[in-house]
């Protein structure tokens, strides 16, 4: 899945822009899996998520959109990275406990604390 991000200046008529996007999507027989917008002080941010790579690329080019690696990263890989970071932190804490002369925590208690 790819999420295309479009930033609109505050002077743009949001309803007209969204109608243009809807028209483009209809004319290309494209149905995004998600269509959200965030109203900010300086701009309006529109997030359109596509399952089809081709449609995402065409939409991005037509509306001068952007992508974010964070938004488009694979969720399982992100969770794997967080698990690895938590594991290393626990190892660092245990190493620090050993250096201070404290006994290690029991593994079950250690696991509960990491969740």
Jmol script that loads the backbone (N, CA, C; Angstrom):
load data "model"
ATOM      1  N   UNK A   1       0.837  -1.190   0.000  1.00  0.00           N
ATOM      2  CA  UNK A   1       0.000   0.000   0.000  1.00  0.00           C
ATOM      3  C   UNK A   1       0.872   1.239   0.000  1.00  0.00           C
ATOM      4  N   UNK A   2       0.402   2.234  -0.684  1.00  0.00           N
ATOM      5  CA  UNK A   2       1.122   3.516  -0.720  1.00  0.00           C
ATOM      6  C   UNK A   2       0.169   4.637  -0.340  1.00  0.00           C
ATOM      7  N   UNK A   3       0.671   5.561   0.452  1.00  0.00           N
ATOM      8  CA  UNK A   3      -0.102   6.729   0.836  1.00  0.00           C
ATOM      9  C   UNK A   3       0.505   7.952   0.161  1.00  0.00           C
ATOM     10  N   UNK A   4      -0.342   8.656  -0.579  1.00  0.00           N
ATOM     11  CA  UNK A   4       0.077   9.887  -1.237  1.00  0.00           C
ATOM     12  C   UNK A   4      -0.388  11.042  -0.365  1.00  0.00           C
ATOM     13  N   UNK A   5       0.508  11.988  -0.145  1.00  0.00           N
ATOM     14  CA  UNK A   5       0.225  13.128   0.725  1.00  0.00           C
ATOM     15  C   UNK A   5       0.214  14.396  -0.121  1.00  0.00           C
ATOM     16  N   UNK A   6      -0.871  15.144   0.002  1.00  0.00           N
ATOM     17  CA  UNK A   6      -1.002  16.389  -0.747  1.00  0.00           C
ATOM     18  C   UNK A   6      -1.202  17.513   0.253  1.00  0.00           C
ATOM     19  N   UNK A   7      -0.391  18.553   0.125  1.00  0.00           N
ATOM     20  CA  UNK A   7      -0.470  19.705   1.028  1.00  0.00           C
ATOM     21  C   UNK A   7      -1.080  20.870   0.257  1.00  0.00           C
ATOM     22  N   UNK A   8      -2.211  21.359   0.762  1.00  0.00           N
ATOM     23  CA  UNK A   8      -2.911  22.475   0.122  1.00  0.00           C
ATOM     24  C   UNK A   8      -2.732  23.744   0.958  1.00  0.00           C
ATOM     25  N   UNK A   9      -2.484  24.871   0.305  1.00  0.00           N
ATOM     26  CA  UNK A   9      -2.379  26.126   1.058  1.00  0.00           C
ATOM     27  C   UNK A   9      -3.754  26.530   1.620  1.00  0.00           C
ATOM     28  N   UNK A  10      -3.774  27.371   2.650  1.00  0.00           N
ATOM     29  CA  UNK A  10      -5.052  27.739   3.283  1.00  0.00           C
ATOM     30  C   UNK A  10      -5.976  28.536   2.362  1.00  0.00           C
ATOM     31  N   UNK A  11      -5.445  29.112   1.310  1.00  0.00           N
ATOM     32  CA  UNK A  11      -6.271  29.922   0.413  1.00  0.00           C
ATOM     33  C   UNK A  11      -7.084  29.087  -0.579  1.00  0.00           C
ATOM     34  N   UNK A  12      -6.770  27.799  -0.688  1.00  0.00           N
ATOM     35  CA  UNK A  12      -7.463  26.920  -1.639  1.00  0.00           C
ATOM     36  C   UNK A  12      -8.832  26.519  -1.089  1.00  0.00           C
ATOM     37  N   UNK A  13      -9.823  26.446  -1.972  1.00  0.00           N
ATOM     38  CA  UNK A  13     -11.162  25.988  -1.592  1.00  0.00           C
ATOM     39  C   UNK A  13     -11.122  24.458  -1.476  1.00  0.00           C
ATOM     40  N   UNK A  14     -11.203  23.964  -0.238  1.00  0.00           N
ATOM     41  CA  UNK A  14     -11.074  22.533   0.016  1.00  0.00           C
ATOM     42  C   UNK A  14     -12.141  21.724  -0.710  1.00  0.00           C
ATOM     43  N   UNK A  15     -13.367  22.191  -0.708  1.00  0.00           N
ATOM     44  CA  UNK A  15     -14.440  21.426  -1.358  1.00  0.00           C
ATOM     45  C   UNK A  15     -14.198  21.295  -2.866  1.00  0.00           C
ATOM     46  N   UNK A  16     -13.688  22.351  -3.507  1.00  0.00           N
ATOM     47  CA  UNK A  16     -13.381  22.268  -4.936  1.00  0.00           C
ATOM     48  C   UNK A  16     -12.231  21.298  -5.209  1.00  0.00           C
ATOM     49  N   UNK A  17     -11.198  21.354  -4.386  1.00  0.00           N
ATOM     50  CA  UNK A  17     -10.058  20.445  -4.551  1.00  0.00           C
ATOM     51  C   UNK A  17     -10.485  18.991  -4.369  1.00  0.00           C
ATOM     52  N   UNK A  18     -11.290  18.737  -3.346  1.00  0.00           N
ATOM     53  CA  UNK A  18     -11.731  17.371  -3.098  1.00  0.00           C
ATOM     54  C   UNK A  18     -12.652  16.886  -4.219  1.00  0.00           C
ATOM     55  N   UNK A  19     -13.472  17.782  -4.761  1.00  0.00           N
ATOM     56  CA  UNK A  19     -14.333  17.413  -5.887  1.00  0.00           C
ATOM     57  C   UNK A  19     -13.481  17.072  -7.110  1.00  0.00           C
ATOM     58  N   UNK A  20     -12.404  17.823  -7.325  1.00  0.00           N
ATOM     59  CA  UNK A  20     -11.507  17.534  -8.447  1.00  0.00           C
ATOM     60  C   UNK A  20     -10.836  16.175  -8.257  1.00  0.00           C
ATOM     61  N   UNK A  21     -10.415  15.886  -7.031  1.00  0.00           N
ATOM     62  CA  UNK A  21      -9.797  14.590  -6.749  1.00  0.00           C
ATOM     63  C   UNK A  21     -10.793  13.458  -6.960  1.00  0.00           C
ATOM     64  N   UNK A  22     -12.017  13.666  -6.488  1.00  0.00           N
ATOM     65  CA  UNK A  22     -13.054  12.642  -6.663  1.00  0.00           C
ATOM     66  C   UNK A  22     -13.315  12.408  -8.149  1.00  0.00           C
ATOM     67  N   UNK A  23     -13.370  13.473  -8.922  1.00  0.00           N
ATOM     68  CA  UNK A  23     -13.573  13.353 -10.367  1.00  0.00           C
ATOM     69  C   UNK A  23     -12.434  12.583 -11.020  1.00  0.00           C
ATOM     70  N   UNK A  24     -11.203  12.876 -10.619  1.00  0.00           N
ATOM     71  CA  UNK A  24     -10.050  12.173 -11.168  1.00  0.00           C
ATOM     72  C   UNK A  24     -10.124  10.688 -10.814  1.00  0.00           C
ATOM     73  N   UNK A  25     -10.419  10.408  -9.559  1.00  0.00           N
ATOM     74  CA  UNK A  25     -10.513   9.006  -9.117  1.00  0.00           C
ATOM     75  C   UNK A  25     -11.592   8.263  -9.898  1.00  0.00           C
ATOM     76  N   UNK A  26     -12.749   8.907 -10.081  1.00  0.00           N
ATOM     77  CA  UNK A  26     -13.839   8.281 -10.843  1.00  0.00           C
ATOM     78  C   UNK A  26     -13.444   8.046 -12.288  1.00  0.00           C
ATOM     79  N   UNK A  27     -12.816   9.036 -12.912  1.00  0.00           N
ATOM     80  CA  UNK A  27     -12.444   8.908 -14.326  1.00  0.00           C
ATOM     81  C   UNK A  27     -11.371   7.848 -14.557  1.00  0.00           C
ATOM     82  N   UNK A  28     -10.602   7.521 -13.521  1.00  0.00           N
ATOM     83  CA  UNK A  28      -9.571   6.493 -13.628  1.00  0.00           C
ATOM     84  C   UNK A  28     -10.018   5.171 -12.986  1.00  0.00           C
ATOM     85  N   UNK A  29     -11.307   5.083 -12.660  1.00  0.00           N
ATOM     86  CA  UNK A  29     -11.863   3.880 -12.008  1.00  0.00           C
ATOM     87  C   UNK A  29     -11.006   3.454 -10.820  1.00  0.00           C
ATOM     88  N   UNK A  30     -10.628   4.431 -10.047  1.00  0.00           N
ATOM     89  CA  UNK A  30      -9.753   4.199  -8.908  1.00  0.00           C
ATOM     90  C   UNK A  30     -10.539   4.363  -7.611  1.00  0.00           C
ATOM     91  N   UNK A  31     -10.381   3.401  -6.735  1.00  0.00           N
ATOM     92  CA  UNK A  31     -11.037   3.471  -5.426  1.00  0.00           C
ATOM     93  C   UNK A  31      -9.970   3.361  -4.345  1.00  0.00           C
ATOM     94  N   UNK A  32      -9.552   4.482  -3.779  1.00  0.00           N
ATOM     95  CA  UNK A  32      -8.533   4.413  -2.732  1.00  0.00           C
ATOM     96  C   UNK A  32      -9.067   3.673  -1.511  1.00  0.00           C
ATOM     97  N   UNK A  33      -8.180   3.038  -0.794  1.00  0.00           N
ATOM     98  CA  UNK A  33      -8.602   2.311   0.404  1.00  0.00           C
ATOM     99  C   UNK A  33      -8.837   3.249   1.582  1.00  0.00           C
ATOM    100  N   UNK A  34      -8.283   4.454   1.501  1.00  0.00           N
ATOM    101  CA  UNK A  34      -8.454   5.433   2.575  1.00  0.00           C
ATOM    102  C   UNK A  34      -8.293   6.833   2.001  1.00  0.00           C
ATOM    103  N   UNK A  35      -9.111   7.759   2.489  1.00  0.00           N
ATOM    104  CA  UNK A  35      -9.062   9.152   2.036  1.00  0.00           C
ATOM    105  C   UNK A  35      -9.322  10.014   3.269  1.00  0.00           C
ATOM    106  N   UNK A  36      -8.287  10.666   3.779  1.00  0.00           N
ATOM    107  CA  UNK A  36      -8.405  11.469   5.000  1.00  0.00           C
ATOM    108  C   UNK A  36      -7.818  12.850   4.773  1.00  0.00           C
ATOM    109  N   UNK A  37      -8.251  13.782   5.583  1.00  0.00           N
ATOM    110  CA  UNK A  37      -7.621  15.103   5.539  1.00  0.00           C
ATOM    111  C   UNK A  37      -7.503  15.663   6.947  1.00  0.00           C
ATOM    112  N   UNK A  38      -6.474  16.485   7.135  1.00  0.00           N
ATOM    113  CA  UNK A  38      -6.219  17.146   8.415  1.00  0.00           C
ATOM    114  C   UNK A  38      -6.171  18.646   8.160  1.00  0.00           C
ATOM    115  N   UNK A  39      -6.993  19.378   8.890  1.00  0.00           N
ATOM    116  CA  UNK A  39      -6.981  20.834   8.777  1.00  0.00           C
ATOM    117  C   UNK A  39      -5.958  21.383   9.758  1.00  0.00           C
ATOM    118  N   UNK A  40      -4.978  22.054   9.224  1.00  0.00           N
ATOM    119  CA  UNK A  40      -3.956  22.674  10.050  1.00  0.00           C
ATOM    120  C   UNK A  40      -4.034  24.183   9.875  1.00  0.00           C
ATOM    121  N   UNK A  41      -3.321  24.885  10.689  1.00  0.00           N
ATOM    122  CA  UNK A  41      -3.353  26.339  10.647  1.00  0.00           C
ATOM    123  C   UNK A  41      -2.826  26.886   9.323  1.00  0.00           C
ATOM    124  N   UNK A  42      -1.723  26.341   8.859  1.00  0.00           N
ATOM    125  CA  UNK A  42      -1.060  26.849   7.663  1.00  0.00           C
ATOM    126  C   UNK A  42      -1.430  26.118   6.377  1.00  0.00           C
ATOM    127  N   UNK A  43      -2.109  24.975   6.498  1.00  0.00           N
ATOM    128  CA  UNK A  43      -2.418  24.199   5.295  1.00  0.00           C
ATOM    129  C   UNK A  43      -3.432  23.107   5.609  1.00  0.00           C
ATOM    130  N   UNK A  44      -3.855  22.436   4.558  1.00  0.00           N
ATOM    131  CA  UNK A  44      -4.686  21.243   4.689  1.00  0.00           C
ATOM    132  C   UNK A  44      -3.867  20.092   4.130  1.00  0.00           C
ATOM    133  N   UNK A  45      -3.763  19.018   4.890  1.00  0.00           N
ATOM    134  CA  UNK A  45      -2.992  17.855   4.470  1.00  0.00           C
ATOM    135  C   UNK A  45      -3.982  16.746   4.120  1.00  0.00           C
ATOM    136  N   UNK A  46      -3.857  16.227   2.894  1.00  0.00           N
ATOM    137  CA  UNK A  46      -4.735  15.152   2.439  1.00  0.00           C
ATOM    138  C   UNK A  46      -3.899  13.889   2.284  1.00  0.00           C
ATOM    139  N   UNK A  47      -4.391  12.788   2.843  1.00  0.00           N
ATOM    140  CA  UNK A  47      -3.732  11.484   2.766  1.00  0.00           C
ATOM    141  C   UNK A  47      -4.646  10.552   1.972  1.00  0.00           C
ATOM    142  N   UNK A  48      -4.154  10.052   0.850  1.00  0.00           N
ATOM    143  CA  UNK A  48      -4.931   9.125   0.034  1.00  0.00           C
ATOM    144  C   UNK A  48      -4.127   7.832  -0.075  1.00  0.00           C
ATOM    145  N   UNK A  49      -4.714   6.739   0.391  1.00  0.00           N
ATOM    146  CA  UNK A  49      -4.014   5.459   0.404  1.00  0.00           C
ATOM    147  C   UNK A  49      -4.536   4.568  -0.723  1.00  0.00           C
ATOM    148  N   UNK A  50      -3.598   3.989  -1.468  1.00  0.00           N
ATOM    149  CA  UNK A  50      -3.926   3.135  -2.604  1.00  0.00           C
ATOM    150  C   UNK A  50      -3.362   1.737  -2.386  1.00  0.00           C
ATOM    151  N   UNK A  51      -4.084   0.742  -2.872  1.00  0.00           N
ATOM    152  CA  UNK A  51      -3.547  -0.623  -2.875  1.00  0.00           C
ATOM    153  C   UNK A  51      -2.814  -0.894  -4.185  1.00  0.00           C
ATOM    154  N   UNK A  52      -3.211  -0.207  -5.258  1.00  0.00           N
ATOM    155  CA  UNK A  52      -2.583  -0.390  -6.569  1.00  0.00           C
ATOM    156  C   UNK A  52      -1.463   0.627  -6.765  1.00  0.00           C
ATOM    157  N   UNK A  53      -0.266   0.134  -7.019  1.00  0.00           N
ATOM    158  CA  UNK A  53       0.905   0.990  -7.205  1.00  0.00           C
ATOM    159  C   UNK A  53       0.725   1.975  -8.360  1.00  0.00           C
ATOM    160  N   UNK A  54       0.187   1.491  -9.489  1.00  0.00           N
ATOM    161  CA  UNK A  54       0.031   2.341 -10.680  1.00  0.00           C
ATOM    162  C   UNK A  54      -0.870   3.534 -10.389  1.00  0.00           C
ATOM    163  N   UNK A  55      -1.993   3.269  -9.729  1.00  0.00           N
ATOM    164  CA  UNK A  55      -2.937   4.348  -9.425  1.00  0.00           C
ATOM    165  C   UNK A  55      -2.309   5.357  -8.476  1.00  0.00           C
ATOM    166  N   UNK A  56      -1.566   4.877  -7.512  1.00  0.00           N
ATOM    167  CA  UNK A  56      -0.890   5.778  -6.565  1.00  0.00           C
ATOM    168  C   UNK A  56       0.080   6.693  -7.305  1.00  0.00           C
ATOM    169  N   UNK A  57       0.844   6.121  -8.212  1.00  0.00           N
ATOM    170  CA  UNK A  57       1.832   6.911  -8.949  1.00  0.00           C
ATOM    171  C   UNK A  57       1.161   7.946  -9.849  1.00  0.00           C
ATOM    172  N   UNK A  58       0.100   7.552 -10.550  1.00  0.00           N
ATOM    173  CA  UNK A  58      -0.620   8.492 -11.415  1.00  0.00           C
ATOM    174  C   UNK A  58      -1.239   9.633 -10.605  1.00  0.00           C
ATOM    175  N   UNK A  59      -1.854   9.295  -9.484  1.00  0.00           N
ATOM    176  CA  UNK A  59      -2.474  10.295  -8.607  1.00  0.00           C
ATOM    177  C   UNK A  59      -1.413  11.255  -8.080  1.00  0.00           C
ATOM    178  N   UNK A  60      -0.289  10.699  -7.668  1.00  0.00           N
ATOM    179  CA  UNK A  60       0.814  11.511  -7.137  1.00  0.00           C
ATOM    180  C   UNK A  60       1.297  12.525  -8.177  1.00  0.00           C
ATOM    181  N   UNK A  61       1.473  12.072  -9.408  1.00  0.00           N
ATOM    182  CA  UNK A  61       1.947  12.963 -10.465  1.00  0.00           C
ATOM    183  C   UNK A  61       0.905  14.026 -10.814  1.00  0.00           C
ATOM    184  N   UNK A  62      -0.356  13.611 -10.932  1.00  0.00           N
ATOM    185  CA  UNK A  62      -1.399  14.549 -11.336  1.00  0.00           C
ATOM    186  C   UNK A  62      -1.613  15.669 -10.305  1.00  0.00           C
ATOM    187  N   UNK A  63      -1.579  15.319  -9.031  1.00  0.00           N
ATOM    188  CA  UNK A  63      -1.855  16.304  -7.982  1.00  0.00           C
ATOM    189  C   UNK A  63      -0.590  16.799  -7.277  1.00  0.00           C
ATOM    190  N   UNK A  64       0.567  16.531  -7.864  1.00  0.00           N
ATOM    191  CA  UNK A  64       1.840  16.980  -7.316  1.00  0.00           C
ATOM    192  C   UNK A  64       1.979  16.575  -5.846  1.00  0.00           C
ATOM    193  N   UNK A  65       1.724  15.297  -5.585  1.00  0.00           N
ATOM    194  CA  UNK A  65       1.765  14.786  -4.221  1.00  0.00           C
ATOM    195  C   UNK A  65       3.152  14.338  -3.803  1.00  0.00           C
ATOM    196  N   UNK A  66       3.262  13.960  -2.567  1.00  0.00           N
ATOM    197  CA  UNK A  66       4.506  13.464  -1.969  1.00  0.00           C
ATOM    198  C   UNK A  66       4.228  12.150  -1.270  1.00  0.00           C
ATOM    199  N   UNK A  67       5.291  11.517  -0.840  1.00  0.00           N
ATOM    200  CA  UNK A  67       5.176  10.305  -0.033  1.00  0.00           C
ATOM    201  C   UNK A  67       6.129  10.421   1.143  1.00  0.00           C
ATOM    202  N   UNK A  68       5.800   9.699   2.186  1.00  0.00           N
ATOM    203  CA  UNK A  68       6.655   9.663   3.364  1.00  0.00           C
ATOM    204  C   UNK A  68       7.079   8.227   3.595  1.00  0.00           C
ATOM    205  N   UNK A  69       8.365   8.009   3.816  1.00  0.00           N
ATOM    206  CA  UNK A  69       8.824   6.650   4.090  1.00  0.00           C
ATOM    207  C   UNK A  69       8.205   6.120   5.370  1.00  0.00           C
ATOM    208  N   UNK A  70       7.981   6.988   6.339  1.00  0.00           N
ATOM    209  CA  UNK A  70       7.384   6.540   7.592  1.00  0.00           C
ATOM    210  C   UNK A  70       5.943   6.095   7.374  1.00  0.00           C
ATOM    211  N   UNK A  71       5.180   6.882   6.599  1.00  0.00           N
ATOM    212  CA  UNK A  71       3.785   6.530   6.336  1.00  0.00           C
ATOM    213  C   UNK A  71       3.694   5.244   5.535  1.00  0.00           C
ATOM    214  N   UNK A  72       4.605   5.052   4.582  1.00  0.00           N
ATOM    215  CA  UNK A  72       4.540   3.901   3.692  1.00  0.00           C
ATOM    216  C   UNK A  72       5.366   2.706   4.145  1.00  0.00           C
ATOM    217  N   UNK A  73       5.959   2.773   5.331  1.00  0.00           N
ATOM    218  CA  UNK A  73       6.758   1.636   5.771  1.00  0.00           C
ATOM    219  C   UNK A  73       5.847   0.457   6.092  1.00  0.00           C
ATOM    220  N   UNK A  74       6.392  -0.721   5.965  1.00  0.00           N
ATOM    221  CA  UNK A  74       5.620  -1.918   6.244  1.00  0.00           C
ATOM    222  C   UNK A  74       5.454  -2.049   7.751  1.00  0.00           C
ATOM    223  N   UNK A  75       4.234  -2.220   8.185  1.00  0.00           N
ATOM    224  CA  UNK A  75       3.946  -2.308   9.605  1.00  0.00           C
ATOM    225  C   UNK A  75       4.680  -3.456  10.305  1.00  0.00           C
ATOM    226  N   UNK A  76       4.706  -4.669   9.751  1.00  0.00           N
ATOM    227  CA  UNK A  76       5.435  -5.728  10.458  1.00  0.00           C
ATOM    228  C   UNK A  76       6.908  -5.388  10.678  1.00  0.00           C
ATOM    229  N   UNK A  77       7.522  -4.748   9.709  1.00  0.00           N
ATOM    230  CA  UNK A  77       8.931  -4.387   9.859  1.00  0.00           C
ATOM    231  C   UNK A  77       9.099  -3.339  10.953  1.00  0.00           C
ATOM    232  N   UNK A  78       8.158  -2.393  11.040  1.00  0.00           N
ATOM    233  CA  UNK A  78       8.209  -1.385  12.084  1.00  0.00           C
ATOM    234  C   UNK A  78       8.096  -2.042  13.463  1.00  0.00           C
ATOM    235  N   UNK A  79       7.171  -2.995  13.610  1.00  0.00           N
ATOM    236  CA  UNK A  79       7.012  -3.685  14.889  1.00  0.00           C
ATOM    237  C   UNK A  79       8.259  -4.497  15.222  1.00  0.00           C
ATOM    238  N   UNK A  80       8.838  -5.140  14.223  1.00  0.00           N
ATOM    239  CA  UNK A  80      10.061  -5.905  14.433  1.00  0.00           C
ATOM    240  C   UNK A  80      11.170  -4.985  14.940  1.00  0.00           C
ATOM    241  N   UNK A  81      11.265  -3.807  14.383  1.00  0.00           N
ATOM    242  CA  UNK A  81      12.286  -2.849  14.797  1.00  0.00           C
ATOM    243  C   UNK A  81      12.057  -2.412  16.241  1.00  0.00           C
ATOM    244  N   UNK A  82      10.799  -2.160  16.611  1.00  0.00           N
ATOM    245  CA  UNK A  82      10.492  -1.757  17.985  1.00  0.00           C
ATOM    246  C   UNK A  82      10.813  -2.882  18.961  1.00  0.00           C
ATOM    247  N   UNK A  83      10.486  -4.114  18.593  1.00  0.00           N
ATOM    248  CA  UNK A  83      10.797  -5.249  19.464  1.00  0.00           C
ATOM    249  C   UNK A  83      12.298  -5.363  19.674  1.00  0.00           C
ATOM    250  N   UNK A  84      13.046  -5.186  18.605  1.00  0.00           N
ATOM    251  CA  UNK A  84      14.504  -5.263  18.702  1.00  0.00           C
ATOM    252  C   UNK A  84      15.037  -4.143  19.596  1.00  0.00           C
ATOM    253  N   UNK A  85      14.506  -2.940  19.456  1.00  0.00           N
ATOM    254  CA  UNK A  85      14.954  -1.810  20.281  1.00  0.00           C
ATOM    255  C   UNK A  85      14.645  -2.070  21.754  1.00  0.00           C
ATOM    256  N   UNK A  86      13.465  -2.612  22.043  1.00  0.00           N
ATOM    257  CA  UNK A  86      13.107  -2.930  23.432  1.00  0.00           C
ATOM    258  C   UNK A  86      14.030  -4.006  24.001  1.00  0.00           C
ATOM    259  N   UNK A  87      14.318  -5.012  23.172  1.00  0.00           N
ATOM    260  CA  UNK A  87      15.210  -6.078  23.624  1.00  0.00           C
ATOM    261  C   UNK A  87      16.585  -5.516  23.980  1.00  0.00           C
ATOM    262  N   UNK A  88      17.140  -4.655  23.129  1.00  0.00           N
ATOM    263  CA  UNK A  88      18.455  -4.076  23.403  1.00  0.00           C
ATOM    264  C   UNK A  88      18.433  -3.205  24.649  1.00  0.00           C
ATOM    265  N   UNK A  89      17.321  -2.514  24.850  1.00  0.00           N
ATOM    266  CA  UNK A  89      17.234  -1.689  26.054  1.00  0.00           C
ATOM    267  C   UNK A  89      17.247  -2.561  27.308  1.00  0.00           C
ATOM    268  N   UNK A  90      16.502  -3.667  27.269  1.00  0.00           N
ATOM    269  CA  UNK A  90      16.503  -4.584  28.409  1.00  0.00           C
ATOM    270  C   UNK A  90      17.900  -5.143  28.661  1.00  0.00           C
ATOM    271  N   UNK A  91      18.606  -5.464  27.585  1.00  0.00           N
ATOM    272  CA  UNK A  91      19.968  -5.979  27.737  1.00  0.00           C
ATOM    273  C   UNK A  91      20.880  -4.918  28.360  1.00  0.00           C
ATOM    274  N   UNK A  92      20.717  -3.677  27.948  1.00  0.00           N
ATOM    275  CA  UNK A  92      21.530  -2.590  28.510  1.00  0.00           C
ATOM    276  C   UNK A  92      21.219  -2.399  29.995  1.00  0.00           C
ATOM    277  N   UNK A  93      19.946  -2.491  30.358  1.00  0.00           N
ATOM    278  CA  UNK A  93      19.574  -2.355  31.772  1.00  0.00           C
ATOM    279  C   UNK A  93      20.155  -3.490  32.607  1.00  0.00           C
ATOM    280  N   UNK A  94      20.119  -4.708  32.070  1.00  0.00           N
ATOM    281  CA  UNK A  94      20.683  -5.849  32.801  1.00  0.00           C
ATOM    282  C   UNK A  94      22.190  -5.705  32.947  1.00  0.00           C
ATOM    283  N   UNK A  95      22.834  -5.197  31.908  1.00  0.00           N
ATOM    284  CA  UNK A  95      24.278  -4.971  31.983  1.00  0.00           C
ATOM    285  C   UNK A  95      24.593  -3.933  33.066  1.00  0.00           C
ATOM    286  N   UNK A  96      23.787  -2.880  33.111  1.00  0.00           N
ATOM    287  CA  UNK A  96      23.987  -1.842  34.131  1.00  0.00           C
ATOM    288  C   UNK A  96      23.763  -2.416  35.530  1.00  0.00           C
ATOM    289  N   UNK A  97      22.753  -3.285  35.673  1.00  0.00           N
ATOM    290  CA  UNK A  97      22.502  -3.909  36.983  1.00  0.00           C
ATOM    291  C   UNK A  97      23.709  -4.746  37.423  1.00  0.00           C
ATOM    292  N   UNK A  98      24.281  -5.493  36.477  1.00  0.00           N
ATOM    293  CA  UNK A  98      25.457  -6.313  36.809  1.00  0.00           C
ATOM    294  C   UNK A  98      26.621  -5.431  37.245  1.00  0.00           C
ATOM    295  N   UNK A  99      26.824  -4.319  36.542  1.00  0.00           N
ATOM    296  CA  UNK A  99      27.934  -3.426  36.881  1.00  0.00           C
ATOM    297  C   UNK A  99      27.738  -2.798  38.261  1.00  0.00           C
ATOM    298  N   UNK A 100      26.477  -2.600  38.665  1.00  0.00           N
ATOM    299  CA  UNK A 100      26.206  -2.033  39.996  1.00  0.00           C
ATOM    300  C   UNK A 100      26.190  -3.106  41.069  1.00  0.00           C
ATOM    301  N   UNK A 101      26.375  -4.358  40.655  1.00  0.00           N
ATOM    302  CA  UNK A 101      26.400  -5.439  41.634  1.00  0.00           C
ATOM    303  C   UNK A 101      25.018  -5.909  42.050  1.00  0.00           C
ATOM    304  N   UNK A 102      23.984  -5.557  41.301  1.00  0.00           N
ATOM    305  CA  UNK A 102      22.635  -5.989  41.618  1.00  0.00           C
ATOM    306  C   UNK A 102      22.341  -7.319  40.931  1.00  0.00           C
ATOM    307  N   UNK A 103      21.481  -8.146  41.535  1.00  0.00           N
ATOM    308  CA  UNK A 103      21.159  -9.435  40.901  1.00  0.00           C
ATOM    309  C   UNK A 103      20.293  -9.207  39.640  1.00  0.00           C
ATOM    310  N   UNK A 104      20.413 -10.117  38.680  1.00  0.00           N
ATOM    311  CA  UNK A 104      19.580  -9.974  37.474  1.00  0.00           C
ATOM    312  C   UNK A 104      18.110 -10.211  37.796  1.00  0.00           C
ATOM    313  N   UNK A 105      17.257  -9.603  37.013  1.00  0.00           N
ATOM    314  CA  UNK A 105      15.815  -9.832  37.184  1.00  0.00           C
ATOM    315  C   UNK A 105      15.471 -11.185  36.592  1.00  0.00           C
ATOM    316  N   UNK A 106      14.402 -11.785  37.103  1.00  0.00           N
ATOM    317  CA  UNK A 106      14.005 -13.065  36.515  1.00  0.00           C
ATOM    318  C   UNK A 106      13.350 -12.813  35.150  1.00  0.00           C
ATOM    319  N   UNK A 107      13.560 -13.701  34.178  1.00  0.00           N
ATOM    320  CA  UNK A 107      13.104 -13.478  32.801  1.00  0.00           C
ATOM    321  C   UNK A 107      11.609 -13.173  32.668  1.00  0.00           C
ATOM    322  N   UNK A 108      10.758 -13.857  33.427  1.00  0.00           N
ATOM    323  CA  UNK A 108       9.314 -13.617  33.303  1.00  0.00           C
ATOM    324  C   UNK A 108       8.975 -12.185  33.689  1.00  0.00           C
ATOM    325  N   UNK A 109       9.544 -11.704  34.769  1.00  0.00           N
ATOM    326  CA  UNK A 109       9.306 -10.334  35.210  1.00  0.00           C
ATOM    327  C   UNK A 109       9.856  -9.340  34.187  1.00  0.00           C
ATOM    328  N   UNK A 110      11.012  -9.650  33.632  1.00  0.00           N
ATOM    329  CA  UNK A 110      11.634  -8.816  32.625  1.00  0.00           C
ATOM    330  C   UNK A 110      10.724  -8.688  31.402  1.00  0.00           C
ATOM    331  N   UNK A 111      10.126  -9.792  30.969  1.00  0.00           N
ATOM    332  CA  UNK A 111       9.248  -9.797  29.789  1.00  0.00           C
ATOM    333  C   UNK A 111       8.007  -8.943  30.043  1.00  0.00           C
ATOM    334  N   UNK A 112       7.396  -9.072  31.237  1.00  0.00           N
ATOM    335  CA  UNK A 112       6.200  -8.290  31.558  1.00  0.00           C
ATOM    336  C   UNK A 112       6.499  -6.807  31.550  1.00  0.00           C
ATOM    337  N   UNK A 113       7.671  -6.435  32.006  1.00  0.00           N
ATOM    338  CA  UNK A 113       8.034  -5.025  32.055  1.00  0.00           C
ATOM    339  C   UNK A 113       8.230  -4.453  30.652  1.00  0.00           C
ATOM    340  N   UNK A 114       8.605  -5.286  29.693  1.00  0.00           N
ATOM    341  CA  UNK A 114       8.862  -4.796  28.341  1.00  0.00           C
ATOM    342  C   UNK A 114       7.587  -4.621  27.541  1.00  0.00           C
ATOM    343  N   UNK A 115       6.469  -5.126  28.003  1.00  0.00           N
ATOM    344  CA  UNK A 115       5.214  -5.032  27.236  1.00  0.00           C
ATOM    345  C   UNK A 115       4.445  -3.825  27.584  1.00  0.00           C
TER     346      UNK A 115
END
end "model"
wireframe off; spacefill off
backbone 0.3
color backbone group
